[in-house]
Amino acid sequence: GAVVSQHPSRVICKSGTSVKIECRSLDFQATTMFWYRQFPKQSLMLMATSNEGSKATYEQGVEKDKFLINHASLTLSTLTVTSAHPEDSSFYICSARLPPRGGTYNEQFFGPGTRLTVL
Amino acid sequence: GEDVEQSLFLSVREGDSSVINCTYTDSSSTYLYWYKQEPGAGLQLLTYIFSNMDMKQDQRLTVLLNKKDKHLSLRIADTQTGDSAIYFCAEMWDSGGGADGLTFGKGTHLIIQP
């Protein structure tokens, strides 16, 4: 089956530094990738939709200058948390969607997530 | 590791009830979620249930949890064409050390027949 990987799986950084998280579709091409954030003890929050070759679409309330998304190829999207602060500590999950094949069903596959801790 | 299973497709007639099933493997689950994804959009949280509850009802949605069998279901009463979407089951689990993980199923595509 299709596999989505994220790197790193866990990162600890100092306040004020930037952190890059990679999301890769390992055996398929994904025209669309989604970035989510999970707050402790809460559900997932969609941050942005990333389409290959174009600017990401950010959800309301998500700072695009703070959370930089680059979808440079059909297998890689990156999320960079700039000038990270302790409140950015969270679990970040990406998902990659297969291009439609005939019908309307679009399979989607989730990465294992990246745990970011900002000290 | 943790695993969440769902059927890929479910077809129902408009006006009937839809029941989407999900099974999970991790016994340390804390919350279980149902998300809806409409074409071209991201996930939208529909409802969630604490792992110590058996049932939760919210308007047309009923969630049933059988913790012994690790089985979760979502019932949509009076299914409408607007309910056509992909429904994801997700399990939040306690990995220890204060860290929570989230595992998703592959999603069930709900198809509504007129």
Contacts between the chains, C-beta under 8 A, distances in Angstrom:
chain1	res1	chain2	res2	distance
A	34	B	42	5.0
A	34	B	43	7.4
A	36	B	42	7.6
A	36	B	43	7.1
A	38	B	100	7.3
A	38	B	102	5.7
A	40	B	100	6.5
A	41	B	30	7.8
A	41	B	31	7.9
A	41	B	100	6.9
A	43	B	31	7.5
A	43	B	33	5.6
A	43	B	45	5.0
A	43	B	48	6.1
A	44	B	33	7.7
A	44	B	35	7.3
A	44	B	43	6.3
A	44	B	45	7.1
A	44	B	90	7.3
A	44	B	102	6.5
A	46	B	42	3.9
A	46	B	43	6.1
A	49	B	42	5.9
A	59	B	42	7.7
A	91	B	99	7.7
A	91	B	100	6.8
A	91	B	101	7.3
A	91	B	102	6.9
A	93	B	102	6.5
A	95	B	104	7.8
A	104	B	39	6.3
A	105	B	8	7.8
A	105	B	9	7.5
A	105	B	86	7.4
A	105	B	109	4.7
A	106	B	39	7.4
A	106	B	86	7.5
A	107	B	106	6.7
A	107	B	107	7.2
A	108	B	37	7.1
A	108	B	86	7.2
A	108	B	88	7.9
A	108	B	106	7.6
A	108	B	107	6.1
A	109	B	106	7.3
A	110	B	103	7.9
A	110	B	104	4.6
A	113	B	101	6.5
A	113	B	102	6.6
A	115	B	99	5.9
